[in-house]
Amino acid sequence: MAKSTTAVPLALHPMAKFQRQVKSLVESDVIKPTDKLWKIAFLFRDNWQHWKHELEEFEFSMQDPISALLAVESWEEEQ
């Protein structure tokens, strides 16, 4: 008899959620993949300091293109 397993949904990393929001903005032509990350500040006004800090923790520069953020495949943090 086959063993039945149930998949437990993994919690999505906060940066993955942020990445999805930014991707949606790119797909809606609000921003371009070639725009610099600092342009996101205008769209995430109240939360920008938080996201800027998170991006810097992952070694992003505010001069990096948005496409660099969108290219990240995994947001696993090193232990």
PDB file of N, CA, C and O in Angstrom:
ATOM      1  N   MET A   1       0.846  -1.178   0.000  1.00  0.00           N
ATOM      2  CA  MET A   1       0.000   0.000   0.000  1.00  0.00           C
ATOM      3  C   MET A   1       0.892   1.242   0.000  1.00  0.00           C
ATOM      4  O   MET A   1       1.852   1.312   0.767  1.00  0.00           O
ATOM      5  N   ALA A   2       0.586   2.212  -0.845  1.00  0.00           N
ATOM      6  CA  ALA A   2       1.382   3.431  -0.952  1.00  0.00           C
ATOM      7  C   ALA A   2       1.178   4.312   0.274  1.00  0.00           C
ATOM      8  O   ALA A   2       0.077   4.431   0.812  1.00  0.00           O
ATOM      9  N   LYS A   3       2.265   4.914   0.686  1.00  0.00           N
ATOM     10  CA  LYS A   3       2.214   5.813   1.835  1.00  0.00           C
ATOM     11  C   LYS A   3       1.652   7.168   1.390  1.00  0.00           C
ATOM     12  O   LYS A   3       2.115   7.751   0.410  1.00  0.00           O
ATOM     13  N   SER A   4       0.684   7.639   2.099  1.00  0.00           N
ATOM     14  CA  SER A   4       0.058   8.918   1.772  1.00  0.00           C
ATOM     15  C   SER A   4       0.748  10.036   2.537  1.00  0.00           C
ATOM     16  O   SER A   4       0.935   9.944   3.751  1.00  0.00           O
ATOM     17  N   THR A   5       1.125  11.085   1.828  1.00  0.00           N
ATOM     18  CA  THR A   5       1.730  12.243   2.488  1.00  0.00           C
ATOM     19  C   THR A   5       0.963  13.495   2.103  1.00  0.00           C
ATOM     20  O   THR A   5       0.393  13.594   1.016  1.00  0.00           O
ATOM     21  N   THR A   6       0.965  14.418   2.994  1.00  0.00           N
ATOM     22  CA  THR A   6       0.332  15.700   2.714  1.00  0.00           C
ATOM     23  C   THR A   6       1.416  16.754   2.672  1.00  0.00           C
ATOM     24  O   THR A   6       2.243  16.847   3.579  1.00  0.00           O
ATOM     25  N   ALA A   7       1.409  17.533   1.635  1.00  0.00           N
ATOM     26  CA  ALA A   7       2.407  18.590   1.513  1.00  0.00           C
ATOM     27  C   ALA A   7       2.070  19.720   2.474  1.00  0.00           C
ATOM     28  O   ALA A   7       0.937  20.197   2.520  1.00  0.00           O
ATOM     29  N   VAL A   8       3.062  20.135   3.235  1.00  0.00           N
ATOM     30  CA  VAL A   8       2.894  21.252   4.148  1.00  0.00           C
ATOM     31  C   VAL A   8       3.385  22.497   3.419  1.00  0.00           C
ATOM     32  O   VAL A   8       4.544  22.550   3.007  1.00  0.00           O
ATOM     33  N   PRO A   9       2.535  23.486   3.254  1.00  0.00           N
ATOM     34  CA  PRO A   9       2.981  24.688   2.540  1.00  0.00           C
ATOM     35  C   PRO A   9       4.085  25.395   3.312  1.00  0.00           C
ATOM     36  O   PRO A   9       3.987  25.607   4.521  1.00  0.00           O
ATOM     37  N   LEU A  10       5.130  25.753   2.590  1.00  0.00           N
ATOM     38  CA  LEU A  10       6.228  26.468   3.213  1.00  0.00           C
ATOM     39  C   LEU A  10       5.882  27.946   3.286  1.00  0.00           C
ATOM     40  O   LEU A  10       5.258  28.497   2.380  1.00  0.00           O
ATOM     41  N   ALA A  11       6.291  28.574   4.365  1.00  0.00           N
ATOM     42  CA  ALA A  11       6.057  30.009   4.499  1.00  0.00           C
ATOM     43  C   ALA A  11       6.939  30.742   3.502  1.00  0.00           C
ATOM     44  O   ALA A  11       8.122  30.432   3.361  1.00  0.00           O
ATOM     45  N   LEU A  12       6.374  31.690   2.829  1.00  0.00           N
ATOM     46  CA  LEU A  12       7.101  32.462   1.840  1.00  0.00           C
ATOM     47  C   LEU A  12       7.955  33.504   2.553  1.00  0.00           C
ATOM     48  O   LEU A  12       7.464  34.233   3.415  1.00  0.00           O
ATOM     49  N   HIS A  13       9.228  33.571   2.193  1.00  0.00           N
ATOM     50  CA  HIS A  13      10.149  34.537   2.780  1.00  0.00           C
ATOM     51  C   HIS A  13       9.623  35.945   2.500  1.00  0.00           C
ATOM     52  O   HIS A  13       9.128  36.200   1.403  1.00  0.00           O
ATOM     53  N   PRO A  14       9.717  36.864   3.463  1.00  0.00           N
ATOM     54  CA  PRO A  14       9.238  38.234   3.234  1.00  0.00           C
ATOM     55  C   PRO A  14       9.851  38.888   1.992  1.00  0.00           C
ATOM     56  O   PRO A  14       9.184  39.669   1.313  1.00  0.00           O
ATOM     57  N   MET A  15      11.103  38.578   1.695  1.00  0.00           N
ATOM     58  CA  MET A  15      11.729  39.157   0.500  1.00  0.00           C
ATOM     59  C   MET A  15      11.117  38.573  -0.771  1.00  0.00           C
ATOM     60  O   MET A  15      11.062  39.252  -1.796  1.00  0.00           O
ATOM     61  N   ALA A  16      10.661  37.340  -0.718  1.00  0.00           N
ATOM     62  CA  ALA A  16      10.003  36.740  -1.879  1.00  0.00           C
ATOM     63  C   ALA A  16       8.672  37.441  -2.136  1.00  0.00           C
ATOM     64  O   ALA A  16       8.290  37.659  -3.286  1.00  0.00           O
ATOM     65  N   LYS A  17       7.971  37.792  -1.064  1.00  0.00           N
ATOM     66  CA  LYS A  17       6.713  38.533  -1.206  1.00  0.00           C
ATOM     67  C   LYS A  17       6.983  39.909  -1.804  1.00  0.00           C
ATOM     68  O   LYS A  17       6.274  40.353  -2.707  1.00  0.00           O
ATOM     69  N   PHE A  18       8.006  40.572  -1.299  1.00  0.00           N
ATOM     70  CA  PHE A  18       8.395  41.884  -1.810  1.00  0.00           C
ATOM     71  C   PHE A  18       8.775  41.779  -3.289  1.00  0.00           C
ATOM     72  O   PHE A  18       8.387  42.618  -4.101  1.00  0.00           O
ATOM     73  N   GLN A  19       9.536  40.743  -3.622  1.00  0.00           N
ATOM     74  CA  GLN A  19       9.951  40.509  -5.006  1.00  0.00           C
ATOM     75  C   GLN A  19       8.727  40.346  -5.916  1.00  0.00           C
ATOM     76  O   GLN A  19       8.699  40.875  -7.027  1.00  0.00           O
ATOM     77  N   ARG A  20       7.734  39.623  -5.445  1.00  0.00           N
ATOM     78  CA  ARG A  20       6.500  39.433  -6.236  1.00  0.00           C
ATOM     79  C   ARG A  20       5.785  40.756  -6.464  1.00  0.00           C
ATOM     80  O   ARG A  20       5.267  41.009  -7.551  1.00  0.00           O
ATOM     81  N   GLN A  21       5.757  41.605  -5.432  1.00  0.00           N
ATOM     82  CA  GLN A  21       5.122  42.917  -5.582  1.00  0.00           C
ATOM     83  C   GLN A  21       5.861  43.751  -6.629  1.00  0.00           C
ATOM     84  O   GLN A  21       5.238  44.397  -7.472  1.00  0.00           O
ATOM     85  N   VAL A  22       7.180  43.732  -6.568  1.00  0.00           N
ATOM     86  CA  VAL A  22       7.984  44.493  -7.518  1.00  0.00           C
ATOM     87  C   VAL A  22       7.794  43.928  -8.927  1.00  0.00           C
ATOM     88  O   VAL A  22       7.676  44.684  -9.891  1.00  0.00           O
ATOM     89  N   LYS A  23       7.766  42.612  -9.043  1.00  0.00           N
ATOM     90  CA  LYS A  23       7.549  41.986 -10.355  1.00  0.00           C
ATOM     91  C   LYS A  23       6.209  42.415 -10.937  1.00  0.00           C
ATOM     92  O   LYS A  23       6.105  42.690 -12.132  1.00  0.00           O
ATOM     93  N   SER A  24       5.193  42.470 -10.100  1.00  0.00           N
ATOM     94  CA  SER A  24       3.882  42.909 -10.545  1.00  0.00           C
ATOM     95  C   SER A  24       3.928  44.351 -11.056  1.00  0.00           C
ATOM     96  O   SER A  24       3.276  44.684 -12.045  1.00  0.00           O
ATOM     97  N   LEU A  25       4.695  45.198 -10.381  1.00  0.00           N
ATOM     98  CA  LEU A  25       4.843  46.586 -10.824  1.00  0.00           C
ATOM     99  C   LEU A  25       5.545  46.665 -12.177  1.00  0.00           C
ATOM    100  O   LEU A  25       5.201  47.497 -13.017  1.00  0.00           O
ATOM    101  N   VAL A  26       6.529  45.793 -12.381  1.00  0.00           N
ATOM    102  CA  VAL A  26       7.222  45.744 -13.677  1.00  0.00           C
ATOM    103  C   VAL A  26       6.266  45.268 -14.758  1.00  0.00           C
ATOM    104  O   VAL A  26       6.205  45.854 -15.840  1.00  0.00           O
ATOM    105  N   GLU A  27       5.525  44.214 -14.471  1.00  0.00           N
ATOM    106  CA  GLU A  27       4.583  43.669 -15.454  1.00  0.00           C
ATOM    107  C   GLU A  27       3.473  44.670 -15.795  1.00  0.00           C
ATOM    108  O   GLU A  27       2.910  44.624 -16.889  1.00  0.00           O
ATOM    109  N   SER A  28       3.159  45.570 -14.864  1.00  0.00           N
ATOM    110  CA  SER A  28       2.138  46.598 -15.093  1.00  0.00           C
ATOM    111  C   SER A  28       2.721  47.857 -15.730  1.00  0.00           C
ATOM    112  O   SER A  28       2.009  48.842 -15.926  1.00  0.00           O
ATOM    113  N   ASP A  29       4.009  47.828 -16.050  1.00  0.00           N
ATOM    114  CA  ASP A  29       4.718  48.965 -16.648  1.00  0.00           C
ATOM    115  C   ASP A  29       4.757  50.201 -15.752  1.00  0.00           C
ATOM    116  O   ASP A  29       4.862  51.323 -16.248  1.00  0.00           O
ATOM    117  N   VAL A  30       4.674  50.002 -14.436  1.00  0.00           N
ATOM    118  CA  VAL A  30       4.808  51.110 -13.503  1.00  0.00           C
ATOM    119  C   VAL A  30       6.291  51.468 -13.370  1.00  0.00           C
ATOM    120  O   VAL A  30       6.656  52.641 -13.285  1.00  0.00           O
ATOM    121  N   ILE A  31       7.136  50.434 -13.354  1.00  0.00           N
ATOM    122  CA  ILE A  31       8.585  50.595 -13.335  1.00  0.00           C
ATOM    123  C   ILE A  31       9.175  49.657 -14.377  1.00  0.00           C
ATOM    124  O   ILE A  31       8.508  48.744 -14.864  1.00  0.00           O
ATOM    125  N   LYS A  32      10.434  49.896 -14.708  1.00  0.00           N
ATOM    126  CA  LYS A  32      11.114  49.070 -15.701  1.00  0.00           C
ATOM    127  C   LYS A  32      12.186  48.227 -15.017  1.00  0.00           C
ATOM    128  O   LYS A  32      12.713  48.630 -13.980  1.00  0.00           O
ATOM    129  N   PRO A  33      12.516  47.075 -15.574  1.00  0.00           N
ATOM    130  CA  PRO A  33      13.577  46.240 -14.991  1.00  0.00           C
ATOM    131  C   PRO A  33      14.923  46.957 -14.978  1.00  0.00           C
ATOM    132  O   PRO A  33      15.790  46.633 -14.166  1.00  0.00           O
ATOM    133  N   THR A  34      15.100  47.915 -15.860  1.00  0.00           N
ATOM    134  CA  THR A  34      16.374  48.645 -15.928  1.00  0.00           C
ATOM    135  C   THR A  34      16.437  49.819 -14.957  1.00  0.00           C
ATOM    136  O   THR A  34      17.501  50.406 -14.765  1.00  0.00           O
ATOM    137  N   ASP A  35      15.300  50.169 -14.342  1.00  0.00           N
ATOM    138  CA  ASP A  35      15.298  51.234 -13.340  1.00  0.00           C
ATOM    139  C   ASP A  35      16.145  50.813 -12.146  1.00  0.00           C
ATOM    140  O   ASP A  35      16.309  49.623 -11.874  1.00  0.00           O
ATOM    141  N   LYS A  36      16.672  51.787 -11.449  1.00  0.00           N
ATOM    142  CA  LYS A  36      17.467  51.523 -10.240  1.00  0.00           C
ATOM    143  C   LYS A  36      16.540  51.209  -9.069  1.00  0.00           C
ATOM    144  O   LYS A  36      15.395  51.659  -9.031  1.00  0.00           O
ATOM    145  N   LEU A  37      17.048  50.435  -8.122  1.00  0.00           N
ATOM    146  CA  LEU A  37      16.244  50.029  -6.966  1.00  0.00           C
ATOM    147  C   LEU A  37      15.699  51.213  -6.175  1.00  0.00           C
ATOM    148  O   LEU A  37      14.616  51.116  -5.598  1.00  0.00           O
ATOM    149  N   TRP A  38      16.423  52.324  -6.138  1.00  0.00           N
ATOM    150  CA  TRP A  38      15.960  53.466  -5.348  1.00  0.00           C
ATOM    151  C   TRP A  38      14.610  53.986  -5.838  1.00  0.00           C
ATOM    152  O   TRP A  38      13.896  54.632  -5.072  1.00  0.00           O
ATOM    153  N   LYS A  39      14.243  53.724  -7.084  1.00  0.00           N
ATOM    154  CA  LYS A  39      12.953  54.206  -7.590  1.00  0.00           C
ATOM    155  C   LYS A  39      11.777  53.538  -6.882  1.00  0.00           C
ATOM    156  O   LYS A  39      10.667  54.070  -6.874  1.00  0.00           O
ATOM    157  N   ILE A  40      12.021  52.389  -6.300  1.00  0.00           N
ATOM    158  CA  ILE A  40      10.954  51.698  -5.568  1.00  0.00           C
ATOM    159  C   ILE A  40      10.526  52.519  -4.352  1.00  0.00           C
ATOM    160  O   ILE A  40       9.396  52.385  -3.882  1.00  0.00           O
ATOM    161  N   ALA A  41      11.409  53.356  -3.847  1.00  0.00           N
ATOM    162  CA  ALA A  41      11.104  54.171  -2.666  1.00  0.00           C
ATOM    163  C   ALA A  41       9.845  55.004  -2.870  1.00  0.00           C
ATOM    164  O   ALA A  41       9.079  55.211  -1.929  1.00  0.00           O
ATOM    165  N   PHE A  42       9.625  55.482  -4.088  1.00  0.00           N
ATOM    166  CA  PHE A  42       8.444  56.299  -4.365  1.00  0.00           C
ATOM    167  C   PHE A  42       7.146  55.496  -4.267  1.00  0.00           C
ATOM    168  O   PHE A  42       6.075  56.053  -4.024  1.00  0.00           O
ATOM    169  N   LEU A  43       7.256  54.195  -4.459  1.00  0.00           N
ATOM    170  CA  LEU A  43       6.072  53.338  -4.459  1.00  0.00           C
ATOM    171  C   LEU A  43       5.808  52.686  -3.102  1.00  0.00           C
ATOM    172  O   LEU A  43       4.669  52.341  -2.786  1.00  0.00           O
ATOM    173  N   PHE A  44       6.856  52.519  -2.309  1.00  0.00           N
ATOM    174  CA  PHE A  44       6.724  51.867  -1.000  1.00  0.00           C
ATOM    175  C   PHE A  44       7.007  52.873   0.118  1.00  0.00           C
ATOM    176  O   PHE A  44       7.644  52.530   1.114  1.00  0.00           O
ATOM    177  N   ARG A  45       6.551  54.075  -0.038  1.00  0.00           N
ATOM    178  CA  ARG A  45       6.858  55.208   0.845  1.00  0.00           C
ATOM    179  C   ARG A  45       7.003  54.854   2.316  1.00  0.00           C
ATOM    180  O   ARG A  45       8.101  54.947   2.864  1.00  0.00           O
ATOM    181  N   ASP A  46       5.924  54.454   2.961  1.00  0.00           N
ATOM    182  CA  ASP A  46       5.937  54.236   4.402  1.00  0.00           C
ATOM    183  C   ASP A  46       6.822  53.067   4.824  1.00  0.00           C
ATOM    184  O   ASP A  46       7.372  53.070   5.926  1.00  0.00           O
ATOM    185  N   ASN A  47       6.959  52.077   3.961  1.00  0.00           N
ATOM    186  CA  ASN A  47       7.748  50.889   4.300  1.00  0.00           C
ATOM    187  C   ASN A  47       9.132  50.901   3.675  1.00  0.00           C
ATOM    188  O   ASN A  47       9.873  49.926   3.802  1.00  0.00           O
ATOM    189  N   TRP A  48       9.495  51.983   3.003  1.00  0.00           N
ATOM    190  CA  TRP A  48      10.749  51.988   2.256  1.00  0.00           C
ATOM    191  C   TRP A  48      11.963  51.758   3.137  1.00  0.00           C
ATOM    192  O   TRP A  48      12.844  50.994   2.743  1.00  0.00           O
ATOM    193  N   GLN A  49      12.059  52.368   4.293  1.00  0.00           N
ATOM    194  CA  GLN A  49      13.242  52.191   5.144  1.00  0.00           C
ATOM    195  C   GLN A  49      13.435  50.721   5.513  1.00  0.00           C
ATOM    196  O   GLN A  49      14.560  50.225   5.559  1.00  0.00           O
ATOM    197  N   HIS A  50      12.339  50.039   5.771  1.00  0.00           N
ATOM    198  CA  HIS A  50      12.410  48.605   6.079  1.00  0.00           C
ATOM    199  C   HIS A  50      12.959  47.828   4.878  1.00  0.00           C
ATOM    200  O   HIS A  50      13.891  47.035   5.014  1.00  0.00           O
ATOM    201  N   TRP A  51      12.367  48.066   3.695  1.00  0.00           N
ATOM    202  CA  TRP A  51      12.788  47.311   2.511  1.00  0.00           C
ATOM    203  C   TRP A  51      14.199  47.682   2.080  1.00  0.00           C
ATOM    204  O   TRP A  51      14.947  46.825   1.612  1.00  0.00           O
ATOM    205  N   LYS A  52      14.564  48.926   2.229  1.00  0.00           N
ATOM    206  CA  LYS A  52      15.930  49.353   1.895  1.00  0.00           C
ATOM    207  C   LYS A  52      16.925  48.596   2.780  1.00  0.00           C
ATOM    208  O   LYS A  52      17.944  48.096   2.303  1.00  0.00           O
ATOM    209  N   HIS A  53      16.615  48.526   4.057  1.00  0.00           N
ATOM    210  CA  HIS A  53      17.482  47.794   4.990  1.00  0.00           C
ATOM    211  C   HIS A  53      17.582  46.318   4.597  1.00  0.00           C
ATOM    212  O   HIS A  53      18.671  45.744   4.583  1.00  0.00           O
ATOM    213  N   GLU A  54      16.446  45.717   4.281  1.00  0.00           N
ATOM    214  CA  GLU A  54      16.440  44.302   3.872  1.00  0.00           C
ATOM    215  C   GLU A  54      17.273  44.094   2.605  1.00  0.00           C
ATOM    216  O   GLU A  54      18.055  43.146   2.523  1.00  0.00           O
ATOM    217  N   LEU A  55      17.108  44.970   1.628  1.00  0.00           N
ATOM    218  CA  LEU A  55      17.885  44.862   0.389  1.00  0.00           C
ATOM    219  C   LEU A  55      19.379  44.982   0.673  1.00  0.00           C
ATOM    220  O   LEU A  55      20.181  44.225   0.125  1.00  0.00           O
ATOM    221  N   GLU A  56      19.751  45.923   1.522  1.00  0.00           N
ATOM    222  CA  GLU A  56      21.163  46.096   1.875  1.00  0.00           C
ATOM    223  C   GLU A  56      21.704  44.882   2.625  1.00  0.00           C
ATOM    224  O   GLU A  56      22.870  44.521   2.463  1.00  0.00           O
ATOM    225  N   GLU A  57      20.869  44.256   3.437  1.00  0.00           N
ATOM    226  CA  GLU A  57      21.284  43.035   4.143  1.00  0.00           C
ATOM    227  C   GLU A  57      21.617  41.915   3.146  1.00  0.00           C
ATOM    228  O   GLU A  57      22.464  41.065   3.420  1.00  0.00           O
ATOM    229  N   PHE A  58      20.952  41.924   2.001  1.00  0.00           N
ATOM    230  CA  PHE A  58      21.226  40.946   0.952  1.00  0.00           C
ATOM    231  C   PHE A  58      22.237  41.488  -0.058  1.00  0.00           C
ATOM    232  O   PHE A  58      22.366  40.972  -1.168  1.00  0.00           O
ATOM    233  N   GLU A  59      22.950  42.540   0.351  1.00  0.00           N
ATOM    234  CA  GLU A  59      24.060  43.128  -0.402  1.00  0.00           C
ATOM    235  C   GLU A  59      23.649  43.774  -1.726  1.00  0.00           C
ATOM    236  O   GLU A  59      24.418  43.785  -2.687  1.00  0.00           O
ATOM    237  N   PHE A  60      22.437  44.307  -1.763  1.00  0.00           N
ATOM    238  CA  PHE A  60      22.015  45.091  -2.909  1.00  0.00           C
ATOM    239  C   PHE A  60      22.416  46.535  -2.680  1.00  0.00           C
ATOM    240  O   PHE A  60      22.459  47.005  -1.543  1.00  0.00           O
ATOM    241  N   SER A  61      22.708  47.227  -3.756  1.00  0.00           N
ATOM    242  CA  SER A  61      22.953  48.659  -3.731  1.00  0.00           C
ATOM    243  C   SER A  61      21.717  49.323  -4.310  1.00  0.00           C
ATOM    244  O   SER A  61      21.033  48.734  -5.147  1.00  0.00           O
ATOM    245  N   MET A  62      21.424  50.525  -3.881  1.00  0.00           N
ATOM    246  CA  MET A  62      20.259  51.218  -4.417  1.00  0.00           C
ATOM    247  C   MET A  62      20.474  51.615  -5.878  1.00  0.00           C
ATOM    248  O   MET A  62      19.541  52.064  -6.545  1.00  0.00           O
ATOM    249  N   GLN A  63      21.705  51.451  -6.377  1.00  0.00           N
ATOM    250  CA  GLN A  63      22.014  51.728  -7.778  1.00  0.00           C
ATOM    251  C   GLN A  63      21.872  50.485  -8.656  1.00  0.00           C
ATOM    252  O   GLN A  63      21.967  50.577  -9.880  1.00  0.00           O
ATOM    253  N   ASP A  64      21.646  49.327  -8.041  1.00  0.00           N
ATOM    254  CA  ASP A  64      21.449  48.090  -8.811  1.00  0.00           C
ATOM    255  C   ASP A  64      20.138  48.189  -9.586  1.00  0.00           C
ATOM    256  O   ASP A  64      19.193  48.836  -9.134  1.00  0.00           O
ATOM    257  N   PRO A  65      20.080  47.545 -10.757  1.00  0.00           N
ATOM    258  CA  PRO A  65      18.819  47.551 -11.503  1.00  0.00           C
ATOM    259  C   PRO A  65      17.791  46.654 -10.818  1.00  0.00           C
ATOM    260  O   PRO A  65      18.145  45.697 -10.130  1.00  0.00           O
ATOM    261  N   ILE A  66      16.535  46.972 -11.012  1.00  0.00           N
ATOM    262  CA  ILE A  66      15.448  46.174 -10.457  1.00  0.00           C
ATOM    263  C   ILE A  66      15.530  44.741 -10.959  1.00  0.00           C
ATOM    264  O   ILE A  66      15.126  43.813 -10.257  1.00  0.00           O
ATOM    265  N   SER A  67      16.049  44.554 -12.165  1.00  0.00           N
ATOM    266  CA  SER A  67      16.179  43.202 -12.717  1.00  0.00           C
ATOM    267  C   SER A  67      17.054  42.313 -11.829  1.00  0.00           C
ATOM    268  O   SER A  67      16.854  41.099 -11.796  1.00  0.00           O
ATOM    269  N   ALA A  68      18.017  42.893 -11.110  1.00  0.00           N
ATOM    270  CA  ALA A  68      18.861  42.105 -10.201  1.00  0.00           C
ATOM    271  C   ALA A  68      18.027  41.531  -9.062  1.00  0.00           C
ATOM    272  O   ALA A  68      18.234  40.389  -8.651  1.00  0.00           O
ATOM    273  N   LEU A  69      17.095  42.315  -8.557  1.00  0.00           N
ATOM    274  CA  LEU A  69      16.189  41.843  -7.506  1.00  0.00           C
ATOM    275  C   LEU A  69      15.292  40.731  -8.041  1.00  0.00           C
ATOM    276  O   LEU A  69      15.061  39.726  -7.368  1.00  0.00           O
ATOM    277  N   LEU A  70      14.793  40.923  -9.250  1.00  0.00           N
ATOM    278  CA  LEU A  70      13.886  39.938  -9.840  1.00  0.00           C
ATOM    279  C   LEU A  70      14.594  38.632 -10.207  1.00  0.00           C
ATOM    280  O   LEU A  70      13.945  37.595 -10.343  1.00  0.00           O
ATOM    281  N   ALA A  71      15.906  38.677 -10.366  1.00  0.00           N
ATOM    282  CA  ALA A  71      16.664  37.492 -10.768  1.00  0.00           C
ATOM    283  C   ALA A  71      16.940  36.526  -9.613  1.00  0.00           C
ATOM    284  O   ALA A  71      17.340  35.386  -9.851  1.00  0.00           O
ATOM    285  N   VAL A  72      16.736  36.958  -8.383  1.00  0.00           N
ATOM    286  CA  VAL A  72      17.014  36.107  -7.227  1.00  0.00           C
ATOM    287  C   VAL A  72      16.036  34.935  -7.230  1.00  0.00           C
ATOM    288  O   VAL A  72      14.821  35.117  -7.316  1.00  0.00           O
ATOM    289  N   GLU A  73      16.594  33.730  -7.133  1.00  0.00           N
ATOM    290  CA  GLU A  73      15.766  32.524  -7.155  1.00  0.00           C
ATOM    291  C   GLU A  73      15.417  32.009  -5.770  1.00  0.00           C
ATOM    292  O   GLU A  73      14.398  31.342  -5.592  1.00  0.00           O
ATOM    293  N   SER A  74      16.257  32.314  -4.789  1.00  0.00           N
ATOM    294  CA  SER A  74      16.012  31.824  -3.435  1.00  0.00           C
ATOM    295  C   SER A  74      16.457  32.880  -2.426  1.00  0.00           C
ATOM    296  O   SER A  74      17.514  33.494  -2.576  1.00  0.00           O
ATOM    297  N   TRP A  75      15.648  33.079  -1.412  1.00  0.00           N
ATOM    298  CA  TRP A  75      15.942  34.078  -0.380  1.00  0.00           C
ATOM    299  C   TRP A  75      16.397  33.415   0.915  1.00  0.00           C
ATOM    300  O   TRP A  75      16.221  33.968   2.001  1.00  0.00           O
ATOM    301  N   GLU A  76      16.974  32.246   0.794  1.00  0.00           N
ATOM    302  CA  GLU A  76      17.461  31.567   1.993  1.00  0.00           C
ATOM    303  C   GLU A  76      18.616  32.347   2.595  1.00  0.00           C
ATOM    304  O   GLU A  76      19.552  32.738   1.896  1.00  0.00           O
ATOM    305  N   GLU A  77      18.538  32.566   3.892  1.00  0.00           N
ATOM    306  CA  GLU A  77      19.586  33.291   4.589  1.00  0.00           C
ATOM    307  C   GLU A  77      20.604  32.307   5.123  1.00  0.00           C
ATOM    308  O   GLU A  77      20.261  31.215   5.575  1.00  0.00           O
ATOM    309  N   GLU A  78      21.872  32.714   5.063  1.00  0.00           N
ATOM    310  CA  GLU A  78      22.939  31.846   5.586  1.00  0.00           C
ATOM    311  C   GLU A  78      22.875  31.848   7.104  1.00  0.00           C
ATOM    312  O   GLU A  78      22.596  32.869   7.732  1.00  0.00           O
ATOM    313  N   GLN A  79      23.136  30.698   7.669  1.00  0.00           N
ATOM    314  CA  GLN A  79      23.111  30.554   9.127  1.00  0.00           C
ATOM    315  C   GLN A  79      24.403  30.984   9.744  1.00  0.00           C
ATOM    316  O   GLN A  79      24.553  30.928  10.965  1.00  0.00           O
TER     317      GLN A  79
END
